[in-house]
């Protein structure tokens, strides 16, 4: 009798175990497999991409206000000069009367007073640097500032009020970029920029929109008239020896940005019959609905501006999954 009871207990245990296995299998078959993305804060931005050319923002054009003759030049294009370095030696043009009751030194200083010109390229002003009158009546022009000699002219005769030597301030390097008219309304002075270029591939620079010109013009191309554009000047933070006037540059202008944005692929966002946007998040093994408001739209993702918080796991394949359905996470991405 004891043996029969023992047999019955063994059989019963075996049946119970089989039944339990069948229940677990059915639960797995009724659980949807999903892929999820853990929400993490990101910084997102809109930007305008453009190309431009490096140029000097400050140049000193040194010359004389009356015709004179160039005796010798102490500088060449490309030279680096300090403030007060000798640039050029001049003498009065032949036939110019310096006497006749005039104070000779005062007349010479008037004849050879240097000037710094202004032009559409925004050449800066500086104090003239004039040497004292030499015994032979010659005069020497000195550099009004430290910089790079970008142009030397006045070969033979120095014309009145013409630039004999042009000196650029290397710290004033900036970029002039032509922006298509469709994007100008998105720009404002003070917007931050990132600057890169083929000539300085291993470096990038920060910059700022310095000025937006008040007029547009028609650009030109190999096939004729191009786009209508507006010139934008971009200052460069801490320019160095890798940058040279005339280089081409690519500029990314950040028009607006947002920190701590939560991003998901577009396919993770659903709409119901009332056009309310929502996502499904994995919570305690279930697909829980979160109504959301979307914000920034990127190429491959959209911001969840409201409705979710960092750390939640959004279901990436919500199509066909009911709210509160049992789910099984197969892969979690970040």
Beta strands, then each sheet from edge to edge (+ up, - down):
strand 1: 32-38
strand 2: 41-56
strand 3: 59-64
strand 4: 68-73
strand 5: 80-81
strand 6: 86-92
strand 7: 114-116
strand 8: 139-142
strand 9: 147-152
strand 10: 157-158
strand 11: 162-168
strand 12: 173-180
strand 13: 192-196
strand 14: 205-212
strand 15: 217-221
strand 16: 224-236
strand 17: 248-264
strand 18: 270-271
strand 19: 277-283
strand 20: 286-291
strand 21: 293-297
strand 22: 302-306
strand 23: 313-315
strand 24: 327-333
sheet 1: 23+ 1- 24-
sheet 2: 15+ 16- 12+ 2- 17+ 13- 14+
sheet 3: 15+ 16- 12+ 2- 17+ 22- 21+
sheet 4: 5+ 9- 11+ 3- 7+
sheet 5: 8+ 6- 4+ 10-
sheet 6: 18+ 19- 20+
end
